[in-house]
Structures are given as C-alpha cells and as structure tokens.
Amino acid sequence: MREHNKTEENRENRLKDSRRIVIKVGTSTVTAEDGQLCQERVEPIVRSIARLIKDGRQVVLVSSGAVGLGRGWLGLHRSRLADLVTKQACAAVGQSLLMDAYKNLFARWDVKVSPGIAHRGRLHELAPVLKPAAHHGKAPRFGVVPIVNENDTVSTAELESSESGARSAAFSDNDRLAHWS
C-alpha cells in the first residue's frame, strides 16, 4: 500500500511539472452502446482538459471514435463492421461528427479546438500543431486544443489490423499517434 501511494504521488508530481500533456481516448470511451457520443464519459475529460488549458498547459487530444460514431449515425449494427469498406464509410461519416462534438463540448468552457486528421504518409503536416516551435516550450497563446484522429478513411492499417487482430510495427493507429505526439 505504501509503494502504491508513492507511485501515485510521483505521477501527480510529474503531471504538475508537465507543460505538454497528450491525452488519448479510445472508441469505447467516446461512444455509447448505441453508437452515439457518450456524454457521461467524454464531458469530464473535456472539463479536465479545459482546466489544464486555463492553467497554461498545452494539451493534445488524440481521439478514436470516428468509426463508432459513424456506425451510430448510419444506424448500423456492430455486426455490419465486418468489412473494410463499411468501416471506411463509417469513418468518413463519423470524423466530422467526432470533431463537431468536441468543438461543442469545449465551447462550453471557452476553449477552441483545432481538428487534425493524420495518416502515416502525412505526419509531417501535424508537426506544427503538435510541436509548436514558436512557443518555446510555453503553452500556446490562444488556448487551442489540437484534436487528432487517425484518418481511417484513407489510412486503413488500423481498420485492417482490427480485422486480423494483429498490429503492424509501423505507425497505424491512434494509440501509436498518441505515443508519437
């Protein structure tokens, strides 16, 4: 028990000293069973990020959920996500739903968002958003939260790996994107 408390204290101290924080949320956090946005899980995360921004921290949010939200909006049962084309269609629809939901949730806290869509061949385009040299290690001047999501519409590695159960060694999904950030 004593070791657990020390580990927890170490974690809290590291968080207090951090200027940039990368937060990754998965599809099961973002989406409810019916494929809609799960407000009860996402709102507290947004509220916490807004507080971090107000404290002068730079926060990057890496979020999954586009396929799940697209499935819900299209009214598809989970069993319909068995093929790549359907997953891509759900991702295409869900991407704007995901970013719009975050925009609206963060607006309640007067925080702006900057949506970014990533895929393996275009990571260099995210560098200015994720590693802003102009701030010299300080929090961004405008309090904008970059929200990044792997673009499953064109980068299918994550969708294909979820079908086979395997993960490729290359950057291919939001988990790896969060690590890269």
Number of C-alpha atoms within 10 A of each C-alpha: 6 7 8 9 10 11 12 12 12 12 11 12 11 11 12 11 9 11 16 21 16 15 16 19 17 13 17 15 17 23 23 17 11 16 24 18 24 17 16 11 14 17 16 11 16 20 15 11 23 25 14 18 21 15 12 16 22 27 23 24 26 25 24 26 27 30 27 30 28 26 25 22 16 14 11 16 11 13 7 10 19 12 12 16 13 16 23 22 17 24 26 18 21 22 25 15 19 26 21 14 15 22 18 14 20 20 14 12 14 13 20 19 21 15 22 18 16 22 23 17 9 10 13 11 13 17 12 10 19 21 15 15 11 10 10 9 13 14 19 18 10 9 20 21 24 20 23 25 26 29 24 28 20 13 17 20 20 20 23 18 14 13 14 8 9 10 15 11 7 9 19 23 24 24 18 15 20 18 12 11 18
